[in-house]
Amino acid sequence: MVALQIRDVPDEVRAILADRAQQLGQSLQAYLLALVTSEAERANNLTLLKSFEDRTDGADSTMDETVAEIGTARTERLR
């Protein structure tokens, strides 16, 4: 593994991050590692989603239509 270092972090920002880590029962290092890992995973997800942008397999739904369909399915499931 590699070590990352961030320079010139304002004291206020460091204090906020340390407080948040403490609230979660984590060290500052563990908390920051989780944040960085989460961001990297999101970047991978975005790359994957972009790979489907130009697909031609017959799926013609827009994002809004898909969100509406999911909402309808959830509502029906809760009934």
C-alpha positions in Angstrom: 0.0 0.0 0.0 1.0 3.6 -0.5 0.8 6.5 1.9 -1.0 9.7 0.9 -0.3 13.1 2.4 -2.4 16.2 2.1 -0.6 19.5 2.8 -2.1 22.8 3.9 -5.3 21.4 5.4 -6.9 24.3 7.3 -7.1 23.7 11.1 -10.9 24.1 11.0 -11.2 21.4 8.3 -9.0 19.0 10.2 -11.0 19.6 13.4 -14.3 18.9 11.6 -12.9 15.7 10.1 -11.5 14.5 13.4 -14.8 15.2 15.2 -16.7 13.2 12.6 -14.3 10.3 12.9 -14.7 10.4 16.7 -18.5 10.4 16.3 -18.2 7.2 14.2 -15.7 5.6 16.7 -12.9 5.7 14.1 -9.4 7.1 14.0 -9.0 10.1 11.7 -6.8 7.9 9.5 -9.5 5.1 9.2 -12.2 7.7 8.6 -10.2 9.4 5.8 -9.3 6.0 4.3 -13.0 5.2 4.1 -13.8 8.5 2.4 -11.0 8.1 -0.2 -12.1 4.5 -0.8 -15.7 5.5 -1.2 -14.8 8.2 -3.7 -12.7 5.8 -5.7 -15.5 3.3 -5.8 -17.9 6.0 -7.0 -15.4 6.9 -9.8 -15.4 3.3 -10.9 -19.2 3.3 -10.9 -19.3 6.4 -13.1 -16.9 4.9 -15.5 -19.1 1.7 -15.7 -22.3 3.8 -16.2 -20.6 5.8 -19.0 -19.7 2.6 -20.8 -23.5 2.0 -21.3 -24.3 5.4 -22.7 -24.2 4.4 -26.3 -25.6 1.0 -26.0 -27.9 -0.3 -28.7 -29.4 -3.4 -27.1 -33.0 -2.1 -27.3 -33.1 -0.4 -23.9 -34.7 3.0 -24.8 -35.7 4.3 -21.3 -34.6 7.7 -20.2 -33.2 8.2 -16.8 -36.5 10.0 -15.7 -38.5 7.0 -17.0 -36.4 4.6 -15.1 -36.7 6.6 -11.9 -40.4 6.7 -12.3 -40.6 3.0 -13.0 -38.6 2.2 -9.8 -40.8 4.6 -7.8 -43.9 2.9 -9.1 -42.5 -0.6 -8.3 -41.6 0.5 -4.8 -45.0 1.9 -4.1 -46.7 -1.3 -5.3 -44.4 -3.4 -3.2 -45.3 -1.4 -0.1 -49.0 -1.9 -0.6 
